[in-house]
Structure formats: structure tokens, C-alpha cells
Amino acid sequence: MPANLPDRVVRLLSFHGPVELWTGRGEKASTAKVHIAPFDNEIIAFVPTRALQVDGLLQTPKAVLTARAEDRRYTLRLEGVAMAGRSVASHPRRAALEPWMPEGSRPDRLLAIPFVAHEIELIEDDGQVKNRFAGPTPLGKAAPSHIRSLFMTAYGGGGRLPFITGLAGVFVWLGYLGSDYPWRPLALAVGWASALGMIAGIRMLGQAAAFLHWRDGNGDLTRAPTMAEGLVAPGESRMLGFISLGLGVLCLGLSALWPRGMATVAVILLSSGAPLLAVAWWLHSAVASRGLEKH
């Protein structure tokens, strides 16, 4: 896999010292000077466990790193995504990270925040010539849009089958009821909204919970793949999960008002697998919670 950051950028960051980290938006927007460990594919920022930058990353993965030489010889700006990670003490690459930590700091009091650059702007001025390099990184070019990332959180991986069967089950059932079924196109739209809303809501809430359990020292990060890659934040996944689940349940109630309504409700629940999804995510959350209690 080719390096995401040019060697020149990695070298500059290696000798620069603390950089400016920008995270969050609105009231959660904040910035602070942080030490970093620069690698070819990602930059690890060392942030205090209760820093405002962590609160921002729990709401949005968007982040910016800036570094400027005191003599203005160069100015570097990196835009990308970051993940609110765990403490350095529990990081699998702890040995490689500790030499980059601030002097006298403790690994258990710093979070290792992985930052992946999607856009680079580097301006170098040697007094005679000013060079500017700007453009997307390889990972930035390959990164999905934020809308697609949210869709992958809701329906990717284990959500693909419920997505397909939910749509197909409602369509076949209403087709079986015949063309004289009252307001059938509207009933189909409401049934689909119910199935897809419940699937998305359960999965997005479940993945947000799995990510937060992992941050607390338990749980499996692979249960929240888009959050593990810094593409979606747990806060936005939870918010959209509640909205989707509420919409799905509301539409389920509306479906019950049509003729053969209870049968339609049963078809929606069975074809989407929403009850099984809910039980599976609840069990995963319960197991992770018991693991935390033991610690």
C-alpha cells in the first residue's frame, strides 16, 4: 500500500514539535497544541483524556492539523478525519508511540487520536522561491462521501441482507394483496420506510454503543467499522439512529391502520429482521457492559 503522506511532510512533522489540532463544530469546536507521532499513513495525536478536542471528535470526525515554522519557512495544513481513540497505555503500538509523547507525561493520561489526512497544503519559502503543494492524498481520493459513510453504517456489512429482505418482503406482500388494495403505492412507501428506518436505527445505535464500549476498554471495534476508520462519529450515528428508529416505529404504526394491518406489521418485522437485530445488538452491549464492570 503506498504511503498516504509524502516523505517531505513526514520529515517536517517529525522535527516540528507540537502542532495545532482543530476538531468539532459549532459549540463543540475547539483547538489546542498537541504532540504527535507522524507515520506514513496516519498521524497519532496525543490528547489529554478530558480535552475538548475529544468531545468534538465524538460529534464529527472532521479534523485539521496545522504546523507553521517560527521563521515562516513553511506552513503546513492537513485536513482529514480523526477518531476519538483510547489511552496510549492500551494502544497496540504503545512502544512505537511512547518516544513521541510529551516529556514527563503518562501513557494512561493521554489518548492516542489517529488522524488520517485527506487534503494537504504545504507552502515552503526559502527567501527566494516560494513553493506550494496542494491536493488530495491517496486515502483522501479513495474516501467515500460522508453520506455514503452514513449509509454504510446503516446498511453495510451485516445490514445488507435485512435491507434486501425488508424491501422484498413488503413488496411481495402488498403485491399479493392485489391492485385493489387501498392506497397501495402509499402503503408500500410507508412499509419500506418502516423496515429501513428500524434497520438503520438499530444498527446505528448499536454501532455507536459498541464504539463507546471499546473506548472504555471493552467491546470489539470491528463491530463499528466506519467509526474505526474515522468516517463517522458515534455522536452523529446515535442521533441519526434515534431519528431513524423513531421514523420506523411511527411508520410501523401507520401500516397497522391499513386493511390487513396487523399482518402487514408482522411481514415488516419478519422480513426486516428488526427484532433479531435488536436482540443481537442488545446482547452485544450487555456482554460489553459486564466486561467493563469486571474491570
Order of alpha helices (4+ residues) and beta strands (2+ residues): alpha-beta-beta-beta-alpha-beta-beta-alpha-beta-beta-alpha-alpha-alpha-alpha-alpha-alpha-alpha-alpha
